[in-house]
Amino acid sequence: MENIAGLCISASGLNIGYRLPGGRIKPVHEGMDFEVSPGGLTCLLGLNGAGKSTLIKTMCGIIPPLAGEVLIGGRPVRDYSHRELSMVLGTVFTGGTNVGGMSVYDLVSLGRHPFTDFFGRLGLRDRQAVADAMEAVGIAAKAGCYVSDLSDGERQKAMIAKLLAQECPVMVLDEPTAFLDALSRIETMRLLRKTAVESGKTVLLSTHDLDNAISFADTLIIIAKGRALACGAPEDLILSGAVADYFNRDGITFDSTTGKMGYSVSAGEVGISGEPSVTRWVSNAIMRNGLTPVAPREGMIRVECRSGNDIDIVLRDGSRVNCSLIGTVARSMRSLFPEEARDGKSLRGLQG
């Protein structure tokens, strides 16, 4: 084959969905236009049922499009032979793998299958690629273990290592961080972006992890039923209001200043001021207890934050109560708003 470095995935007027028995069609999304470029990490976002997995399976040639074409390097996916596609495109899908009796090393070695001889023998270059891939995802110590003995997160890492060992110019992953802990999610996202940037690969992954997608992705593609795709840099989509527009639901909102999903409250307002790192977490605790943190105004109950264990509640008459625990402050603040109070707690015991 020709040099396949730096390939992009693209589509125009793509319709995705399923062909059912009897000639029926179940459309999922229509009129999709996008391009996933090499040299950066692209994250596909959307609520459950939006069609993320269907789109990814269509990109990989597993499901034929209902209309239009998916192109890899300007060539329709359907025109690739199985061998050609395996050398161009590597995939990881969410869900169990029926390889429990296989060792981690053997599983990762399967990524070298397109490059081995008829008997599947690994050469020096293949063994090095397998070792490098396991080391990159932090699974090298488990090389001799059976896949069935791994945790869900370790199994997912092994599947990503298999993909890295395949050394394809295009990598597509369906929710690769779904079973990983918080630290492993960050490590995986950082690894995939580093792989894309340093090697010029095209890397696309679907995820529900909005926080890490915003932090690590060079491009976001947001999908929703009955709507055109939103595509662009995370910062542009945030500032344009597109992220909030696609994800806001019934009191659950995206905050464009923090890049976080949260929930709106309509209860009493509490003025918050002081050390930014402390006010951030005091506000978080107050919101959890049904009150709304705002900039202080004359005559309102407010909280002045100096450090995590030096906080003053200032009442409407100007009197102060010094507190040392944010959680206690937040829970007890509710007693100052009788219409919201449920447990009748007071400020007694807060001092000190």
PALOKE-372580 format. One line per 3 residues: number of its first residue (from 1); their letters; for each residue x negated, y negated, z of C-alpha. Coordinates in steps of 0.02 Angstrom, whole numbers, plus 50000, padded with zeros to 5 digits. Layout:
BEGIN
NUM	a	X/Y/Z; ...
REM end
This chain:
BEGIN
1	men	50000/50000/50000; 49952/49818/49981; 49890/49714/50127
4	iag	50039/49704/50244; 49972/49585/50375; 50080/49435/50418
7	lci	50248/49500/50358; 50409/49412/50405; 50586/49480/50427
10	sas	50721/49381/50340; 50902/49388/50286; 51030/49277/50201
13	gln	51216/49305/50201; 51194/49465/50301; 51350/49555/50364
16	igy	51324/49688/50497; 51441/49820/50568; 51491/50001/50548
19	rlp	51570/50108/50413; 51699/50221/50493; 51781/50381/50429
22	ggr	51914/50356/50298; 51824/50210/50218; 51865/50091/50361
25	ikp	51743/49955/50410; 51710/49883/50582; 51626/49714/50556
28	vhe	51521/49644/50698; 51448/49485/50625; 51453/49401/50455
31	gmd	51354/49271/50358; 51192/49286/50456; 51041/49186/50398
34	fev	50874/49199/50487; 50686/49218/50468; 50570/49295/50597
37	spg	50395/49234/50562; 50227/49313/50605; 50109/49245/50735
40	glt	50237/49213/50872; 50363/49296/50986; 50547/49286/50938
43	cll	50683/49329/51064; 50860/49378/51016; 50986/49323/51148
46	gln	51172/49345/51169; 51306/49405/51287; 51357/49588/51295
49	gag	51451/49639/51139; 51381/49497/51034; 51297/49618/50914
52	kst	51113/49612/50964; 51083/49799/50954; 51183/49814/50793
55	lik	51078/49677/50714; 50916/49759/50769; 50969/49930/50703
58	tmc	51014/49848/50538; 50844/49761/50531; 50759/49929/50557
61	gii	50859/50018/50422; 50951/50130/50544; 51120/50054/50499
64	ppl	51148/49993/50320; 51211/49814/50305; 51392/49788/50255
67	age	51333/49650/50138; 51168/49564/50101; 50995/49632/50133
70	vli	50864/49631/50269; 50693/49595/50195; 50522/49636/50268
73	ggr	50386/49543/50178; 50512/49492/50046; 50556/49673/50007
76	pvr	50724/49753/50052; 50708/49877/50195; 50805/50007/50093
79	dys	50666/50004/49961; 50533/50067/50083; 50497/50252/50094
82	hre	50499/50327/50269; 50309/50333/50271; 50291/50156/50207
85	lsm	50415/50091/50335; 50327/50183/50477; 50166/50093/50431
88	vlg	50251/49924/50423; 50380/49929/50562; 50367/49992/50741
91	tvf	50518/50001/50856; 50566/50028/51038; 50748/50056/51083
94	tgg	50831/50050/51253; 50887/50216/51324; 50818/50385/51372
97	tnv	50694/50483/51267; 50704/50672/51260; 50517/50699/51285
100	ggm	50513/50744/51469; 50397/50893/51442; 50269/50788/51350
103	svy	50123/50700/51432; 50110/50511/51427; 49953/50525/51321
106	dlv	50040/50637/51195; 50190/50520/51186; 50081/50368/51153
109	slg	49982/50470/51026; 50141/50489/50922; 50117/50307/50875
112	rhp	49968/50362/50770; 50069/50487/50669; 50077/50379/50510
115	ftd	49886/50375/50507; 49839/50555/50547; 49810/50701/50429
118	ffg	49932/50842/50387; 49898/50927/50554; 49918/50768/50656
121	rlg	49740/50772/50720; 49677/50615/50806; 49514/50539/50750
124	lrd	49400/50427/50852; 49492/50271/50792; 49659/50348/50839
127	rqa	49603/50397/51014; 49534/50223/51044; 49699/50144/50989
130	vad	49795/50258/51109; 49679/50217/51254; 49686/50030/51218
133	ame	49876/50033/51210; 49896/50124/51377; 49773/50006/51459
136	avg	49863/49854/51389; 50030/49901/51469; 49954/49965/51631
139	iaa	49998/50148/51608; 49822/50221/51583; 49821/50301/51756
142	kag	49976/50402/51707; 49901/50472/51547; 49904/50652/51608
145	cyv	50076/50643/51690; 50234/50715/51614; 50354/50585/51548
148	sdl	50491/50666/51654; 50393/50619/51811; 50390/50434/51769
151	sdg	50506/50301/51836; 50620/50212/51712; 50501/50064/51709
154	erq	50347/50173/51681; 50436/50267/51541; 50477/50101/51457
157	kam	50294/50049/51471; 50242/50212/51390; 50361/50179/51244
160	iak	50288/50005/51222; 50113/50080/51225; 50167/50200/51086
163	lla	50223/50050/50985; 50058/49959/51014; 49960/50113/50963
166	qec	50056/50116/50799; 49973/49949/50753; 50113/49893/50637
169	pvm	50123/49714/50572; 50307/49706/50624; 50367/49755/50798
172	vld	50551/49760/50846; 50605/49800/51025; 50782/49818/51093
175	ept	50783/49756/51274; 50606/49818/51314; 50609/49741/51489
178	afl	50779/49812/51541; 50709/49937/51668; 50558/49838/51726
181	dal	50534/49747/51891; 50511/49558/51894; 50321/49562/51884
184	sri	50319/49694/51747; 50444/49593/51644; 50328/49443/51647
187	etm	50176/49551/51606; 50267/49633/51460; 50328/49469/51387
190	rll	50154/49394/51403; 50076/49547/51321; 50197/49545/51174
193	rkt	50172/49359/51143; 49983/49379/51155; 49993/49524/51031
196	ave	50094/49417/50909; 49984/49263/50922; 49812/49345/50921
199	sgk	49848/49477/50789; 49969/49379/50679; 50104/49511/50701
202	tvl	50290/49480/50686; 50366/49524/50855; 50554/49519/50887
205	lst	50639/49578/51045; 50815/49569/51113; 50838/49527/51295
208	hdl	50960/49468/51428; 50816/49387/51523; 50848/49205/51478
211	dna	50716/49137/51599; 50572/49235/51524; 50635/49210/51346
214	isf	50627/49022/51373; 50454/49036/51451; 50371/49151/51323
217	adt	50465/49146/51158; 50408/49034/51016; 50579/49053/50936
220	lii	50752/49097/51002; 50892/49172/50898; 51059/49161/50990
223	iak	51202/49268/50928; 51386/49256/50975; 51544/49330/50900
226	gra	51625/49222/50768; 51486/49092/50768; 51335/49053/50662
229	lac	51166/49100/50734; 51073/48966/50829; 50886/48973/50788
232	gap	50741/48867/50844; 50611/48832/50976; 50680/48856/51154
235	edl	50651/48674/51198; 50743/48610/51044; 50892/48724/51076
238	ils	50899/48672/51259; 50892/48486/51225; 51018/48497/51083
241	gav	51141/48581/51201; 51146/48742/51099; 51092/48855/51243
244	ady	51224/48784/51358; 51354/48792/51219; 51323/48977/51190
247	fnr	51309/49032/51372; 51422/48921/51479; 51572/49018/51545
250	dgi	51706/48979/51677; 51603/48882/51803; 51439/48969/51758
253	tfd	51329/48841/51674; 51155/48818/51600; 51057/48676/51678
256	stt	50952/48593/51543; 50840/48509/51672; 50786/48671/51758
259	gkm	50815/48798/51619; 50917/48906/51737; 51091/48978/51736
262	gys	51193/48928/51887; 51370/48900/51945; 51464/48739/51968
265	vsa	51549/48696/52133; 51681/48565/52167; 51674/48556/52356
268	gev	51608/48415/52466; 51451/48322/52413; 51291/48317/52516
271	gis	51153/48191/52482; 50981/48270/52463; 50815/48178/52466
274	gep	50633/48204/52511; 50496/48325/52462; 50543/48394/52289
277	svt	50489/48573/52321; 50594/48577/52481; 50746/48485/52410
280	rwv	50752/48612/52268; 50779/48756/52389; 50890/48660/52510
283	sna	51001/48619/52361; 51002/48802/52311; 51058/48856/52485
286	imr	51189/48720/52497; 51266/48767/52330; 51272/48949/52383
289	ngl	51380/48893/52528; 51504/48799/52421; 51441/48619/52430
292	tpv	51371/48506/52295; 51197/48426/52316; 51188/48249/52244
295	apr	51081/48093/52256; 51114/48009/52425; 51243/47868/52437
298	egm	51291/47751/52577; 51407/47828/52706; 51391/48010/52653
301	irv	51319/48158/52746; 51143/48186/52685; 50990/48295/52711
304	ecr	50814/48225/52719; 50677/48353/52682; 50498/48332/52735
307	sgn	50441/48513/52740; 50520/48684/52748; 50529/48677/52938
310	did	50558/48490/52961; 50729/48439/52896; 50852/48309/52960
313	ivl	51039/48313/52937; 51099/48133/52941; 51283/48113/52987
316	rdg	51400/47976/52926; 51372/47874/53084; 51183/47880/53060
319	srv	51146/48006/53197; 51022/48142/53157; 51000/48326/53194
322	ncs	50828/48400/53161; 50824/48578/53092; 50690/48704/53050
325	lig	50779/48838/52948; 50852/48799/52777; 50974/48944/52783
328	tva	51043/48888/52950; 51060/48710/52888; 51156/48764/52733
331	rsm	51276/48879/52823; 51311/48756/52961; 51336/48608/52844
334	rsl	51505/48682/52798; 51573/48641/52970; 51553/48457/52925
337	fpe	51682/48479/52787; 51837/48546/52877; 51932/48574/52715
340	ear	51795/48695/52660; 51749/48774/52828; 51795/48955/52855
343	dgk	51697/49009/53007; 51711/48856/53121; 51525/48844/53150
346	slr	51456/48681/53219; 51288/48595/53232; 51258/48669/53404
349	glq	51101/48775/53408; 51025/48691/53255; 50906/48581/53349
352	g	50723/48629/53368
REM end
